[in-house]
Amino acid sequence: MIMTKTSLSVIARKAKVSIATVSRVLRTPNLTAPQTQLLVYQAMKALNVDISKNLKDYQLIHQSNKILIIDNQLISKSLINFGIEQVLHETGFQWFYWQFSYHAKNDIYHLIQYIKQNCFIGIIIINQAPYFSQLYNYKKSLPPIIFVNHFKNNFSCVHFDHLTIGFQTTQHLIDQGHNKIAIFVNSDKNANSSLFLQGYQQALQRINMPIDTDYIIQGCLTYEHGREAVRSLLQSNKPPSAIIFEDHSSLSCFDCDSYHAQNYISSYRSLFGALHQAKESQSQLLHPLAITYISYSNDLQYNELDRLSRVNKPLYQMGCKSAQLLCQILKQDMTSLSQCHIIDTEMFFVK
């Protein structure tokens, strides 16, 4: 329900501005100064007013060609970014990056203010973030939003089927005769990691193989952790014959447990640590440890990774697809469209 004149006057008094100014901030924010908007939003926050019910429905501003990219990746400037930028460049759009610092529920006001003040006509959000649950309330008043590398119901998404990736990778190792398979995942609190783990568990359950929680390693992000985790597994009384490594592309800058200097250097730090330890322990094993990992390119790495089985997630293709989808929505003058696009993976298994 739209705010009454009485409500506008209460906000105006609190913000020490006119009723007309409050109305302009809510209806045509691009015509008001950022400082004025801040005063009104702060007043609404203090009065506990739900701004989502009082914003004008979004209307496409044809004069603008600005796209906002909100990048929540822990390791920024990935192949996803290059894919997005390539398509936006070819189609003549400008793009602007912003990492939205979110701490409390009402911080969403700052995001809404920034989007409206700068007249963005489309938004691309890479990886998940805690403010997603708030965005749905503002969907009608915001330009089209594309979620990348994360599924969000009632929004357009471009993502991978992590459950199927986990299932097929585990199934391949089972077909190769492995019945003791360990898995390294980022965190079961991460949506993509949780689905990846579910796929692993489903593959084991289909052949009535018990799920051993000792084989599930979470939060292994550094070289030292990867090495130590494999050492512990191989020295146990039930060493695995194979391990699966999830990739780090789904990690978010909001995952406070992920912060470590090494994480910004390479996506494969923990994997190299595991490889190092597997080599050191090779003499103690009856058979070499089979390692399968998730990669981002089918190009050769020219190192030990080229000899491992891998599942390639084409991040560049994902970036291109998300930008193409946004361009299609904008060309058709559509402000709201819910579509789900799954990017296929490529599997390179070494026998």
C-alpha positions in Angstrom: 0.0 0.0 0.0 1.3 3.4 -1.0 2.2 5.7 1.9 -0.4 8.3 2.9 0.2 12.0 3.1 0.2 11.7 6.9 3.0 9.1 6.8 4.9 11.3 4.4 4.6 14.3 6.8 5.9 12.2 9.7 8.9 11.1 7.7 9.4 14.7 6.5 9.5 16.0 10.0 11.9 13.3 11.1 14.2 14.0 8.1 13.7 17.8 8.4 12.7 18.1 4.7 9.5 18.9 2.9 6.7 16.3 2.1 7.4 16.9 -1.6 11.1 16.0 -1.0 10.1 12.7 0.6 7.8 11.9 -2.3 10.5 12.7 -4.9 13.0 10.5 -3.1 10.6 7.6 -3.2 9.2 8.2 -6.7 12.0 9.9 -8.7 15.2 9.4 -6.7 17.4 10.2 -9.7 16.1 13.8 -9.4 17.2 14.1 -5.8 20.6 14.6 -4.3 22.3 11.6 -2.5 22.5 13.5 0.8 18.7 14.2 0.6 18.0 10.6 -0.1 20.2 9.6 2.8 18.2 11.9 5.2 14.9 10.4 4.1 16.1 6.8 4.2 17.6 7.3 7.7 14.3 8.8 8.9 12.4 5.8 7.5 14.8 3.5 9.2 14.3 5.2 12.5 10.6 5.1 12.1 10.7 1.4 11.0 8.9 2.2 7.7 8.9 -0.6 5.1 10.3 1.2 2.1 9.7 -1.8 -0.2 5.9 -1.1 -0.2 6.3 2.6 -1.1 8.7 2.6 -4.0 7.4 3.3 -7.5 7.4 0.3 -9.9 10.5 0.3 -12.1 10.3 1.8 -15.6 13.1 1.3 -18.1 15.2 4.5 -18.7 16.2 4.2 -22.3 18.7 7.1 -22.1 20.9 5.0 -19.8 23.1 2.1 -20.8 24.6 1.5 -17.4 24.8 -2.1 -16.0 25.7 -2.7 -12.3 27.8 -5.7 -11.5 27.7 -6.7 -7.8 30.6 -9.1 -7.4 30.4 -11.2 -4.3 33.2 -13.6 -5.3 36.0 -14.3 -2.8 38.5 -14.5 -5.6 37.5 -11.6 -7.8 38.1 -11.0 -11.5 37.4 -14.6 -12.5 36.5 -16.0 -15.9 32.9 -15.1 -15.1 33.9 -11.5 -15.1 35.7 -11.7 -18.4 32.6 -13.4 -20.0 30.3 -10.7 -18.7 32.5 -7.9 -19.8 33.1 -9.3 -23.3 29.4 -9.5 -24.0 28.6 -6.1 -22.5 31.4 -4.5 -24.5 30.2 -6.0 -27.8 26.6 -4.8 -27.1 27.6 -1.3 -26.2 26.7 -1.2 -22.5 28.8 0.4 -19.8 29.4 -1.6 -16.7 30.2 -0.6 -13.1 31.4 -2.8 -10.3 30.3 -2.5 -6.7 31.0 -4.7 -3.7 28.0 -4.1 -1.4 29.0 -4.2 2.2 26.1 -5.6 4.1 25.9 -5.9 7.8 22.2 -5.4 8.9 18.8 -5.8 7.3 18.3 -2.1 6.8 21.5 -1.8 4.9 19.5 -2.8 1.8 18.3 0.8 1.7 21.8 1.9 0.6 21.8 -0.6 -2.3 18.3 0.6 -3.4 19.5 4.2 -3.2 22.7 3.6 -5.1 20.8 1.8 -7.9 18.2 4.4 -8.4 20.5 7.4 -8.0 22.7 6.1 -10.8 19.9 5.0 -13.2 21.2 1.5 -13.8 19.0 -0.4 -16.3 20.2 -3.9 -15.4 22.0 -5.7 -12.5 24.2 -8.8 -12.5 25.0 -10.3 -9.1 27.8 -12.9 -8.9 27.6 -15.5 -6.1 25.3 -15.6 -3.1 25.0 -13.0 -0.4 23.0 -12.6 2.8 20.9 -9.8 1.5 19.3 -11.9 -1.2 16.3 -12.7 1.0 15.6 -8.9 1.2 15.8 -8.3 -2.6 12.5 -10.0 -3.5 10.5 -7.3 -1.7 12.1 -4.7 -4.0 11.9 -6.7 -7.3 9.1 -4.7 -8.9 10.9 -1.4 -8.2 14.3 -2.5 -9.4 15.7 -3.0 -12.9 16.1 -6.7 -14.2 18.4 -8.7 -12.0 20.4 -11.8 -13.2 21.9 -14.1 -10.5 25.2 -15.8 -11.6 26.6 -19.0 -10.1 23.8 -19.2 -7.6 20.1 -20.3 -7.9 17.6 -17.8 -6.5 13.9 -18.7 -6.8 11.7 -16.1 -8.7 14.7 -14.5 -10.3 16.6 -15.1 -13.5 19.6 -17.3 -12.8 22.6 -18.8 -14.7 24.2 -21.6 -12.6 25.6 -25.1 -12.5 23.7 -28.2 -11.4 26.0 -28.9 -8.5 24.0 -31.9 -7.3 24.5 -33.6 -10.6 28.2 -32.7 -10.7 28.7 -34.3 -7.3 26.7 -37.4 -8.2 28.4 -38.0 -11.6 31.9 -37.5 -10.2 31.3 -39.9 -7.3 29.5 -42.4 -9.6 32.6 -42.4 -12.0 34.9 -43.3 -9.1 32.5 -46.1 -7.9 32.5 -47.4 -11.5 36.3 -47.5 -11.3 36.1 -49.8 -8.3 36.5 -47.2 -5.5 34.4 -47.8 -2.3 36.3 -45.5 0.0 35.8 -42.0 -1.4 36.5 -38.8 0.6 35.2 -35.4 -0.5 36.5 -31.9 0.2 33.7 -29.2 0.2 33.9 -25.6 1.1 31.0 -25.5 3.6 27.6 -27.1 4.0 26.3 -23.6 4.7 27.1 -22.7 1.1 24.2 -23.6 -1.2 26.3 -24.9 -4.0 28.6 -26.9 -1.7 25.5 -28.4 0.0 24.1 -29.6 -3.3 27.5 -30.9 -4.4 27.7 -32.9 -1.1 24.1 -34.2 -1.6 25.1 -35.5 -5.1 28.1 -37.4 -3.5 25.8 -38.9 -0.8 23.1 -39.9 -3.3 25.7 -41.8 -5.4 26.8 -43.7 -2.4 23.2 -44.4 -1.2 22.2 -45.8 -4.6 24.6 -48.7 -4.1 23.9 -49.0 -0.3 27.3 -47.8 0.6 27.4 -46.2 4.1 28.2 -42.5 4.3 31.3 -42.1 6.5 31.4 -38.6 8.0 35.1 -38.9 8.5 35.4 -38.8 4.7 33.7 -35.4 4.5 36.2 -32.6 4.9 34.8 -29.1 5.1 36.5 -25.6 4.9 39.8 -26.8 3.4 41.0 -23.7 1.6 44.8 -23.4 2.3 47.8 -25.4 1.1 48.6 -26.5 4.7 45.0 -27.6 5.4 44.9 -29.6 2.3 48.1 -31.4 3.1 47.2 -32.0 6.7 43.7 -33.3 5.9 45.1 -35.9 3.4 47.8 -36.9 5.8 45.2 -37.6 8.5 43.0 -39.5 6.1 45.9 -41.7 4.8 47.2 -42.4 8.3 43.8 -43.5 9.6 42.7 -47.1 9.9 40.4 -46.7 6.9 42.4 -44.6 4.3 40.4 -43.6 1.2 41.4 -44.8 -2.2 40.0 -41.7 -3.9 39.2 -38.1 -3.0 37.1 -35.4 -4.7 37.9 -31.7 -4.5 35.2 -29.1 -4.8 36.3 -25.8 -6.5 36.3 -22.4 -4.8 34.3 -20.5 -7.4 31.2 -20.4 -5.2 33.0 -18.9 -2.2 31.6 -15.4 -1.3 33.3 -12.4 0.2 30.7 -12.7 2.9 32.1 -16.1 4.0 34.2 -14.8 7.0 35.7 -18.2 7.5 37.3 -18.0 4.0 39.6 -15.1 4.6 43.2 -16.1 4.3 45.9 -14.5 2.2 46.5 -17.6 0.2 42.9 -17.7 -1.0 43.5 -14.6 -3.1 46.5 -16.2 -4.9 45.1 -19.4 -6.4 41.9 -21.5 -6.5 44.0 -24.7 -6.2 46.0 -24.0 -3.1 44.4 -26.8 -1.0 44.5 -29.2 -3.9 48.3 -28.7 -4.4 48.7 -29.3 -0.6 46.8 -32.6 -1.0 48.9 -33.6 -4.0 52.1 -32.9 -2.1 51.0 -35.1 0.8 49.8 -37.9 -1.5 53.2 -38.0 -3.2 55.0 -38.2 0.2 52.7 -41.0 1.4 52.8 -43.0 -1.9 55.2 -45.6 -0.6 52.8 -46.5 2.2 49.8 -47.1 -0.2 48.9 -50.2 -2.1 47.6 -48.1 -4.9 48.1 -44.5 -5.9 45.4 -42.1 -4.4 42.9 -41.1 -7.2 42.2 -37.4 -7.1 39.4 -35.7 -9.0 38.9 -32.0 -8.9 36.7 -29.2 -10.4 38.5 -27.0 -12.9 37.6 -23.8 -14.7 39.1 -24.4 -18.1 39.8 -27.3 -20.4 43.2 -25.8 -21.3 46.3 -27.5 -20.0 47.8 -26.2 -16.8 51.3 -27.6 -17.5 51.6 -28.9 -14.0 50.5 -31.9 -11.9 46.8 -31.0 -12.4 47.0 -32.1 -16.1 47.4 -35.7 -14.9 44.3 -35.7 -12.7 40.7 -36.4 -13.5 38.7 -33.3 -13.6 35.2 -31.8 -14.2 35.5 -28.5 -16.0 33.0 -25.7 -15.1 33.2 -23.2 -18.0 33.0 -20.0 -16.0 33.7 -17.8 -19.0 30.6 -19.3 -20.8 28.6 -18.7 -17.7 29.6 -15.1 -17.7 28.7 -14.7 -21.3 25.3 -16.4 -20.9 24.3 -14.2 -18.0 25.2 -11.0 -19.9 23.4 -12.2 -23.0 20.3 -13.0 -20.9 20.2 -9.5 -19.4 20.6 -8.0 -22.9 17.7 -10.0 -24.2 15.5 -8.9 -21.4 16.5 -5.2 -21.9 15.9 -5.4 -25.7 12.4 -6.8 -25.2 11.6 -4.0 -22.7 10.9 -6.5 -19.9 11.5 -5.6 -16.3 10.8 -9.0 -14.8 11.5 -12.4 -16.1 12.2 -15.6 -14.2 14.3 -18.1 -16.1 16.7 -20.8 -15.0 19.7 -21.6 -17.2 22.0 -24.4 -16.3 25.5 -24.4 -17.8 26.8 -27.8 -18.7 30.1 -29.1 -17.4 32.7 -31.1 -19.3 34.2 -34.3 -17.8 37.8 -35.4 -18.3 38.4 -38.6 -16.5 41.7 -40.3 -16.4 41.6 -44.1 -16.3 
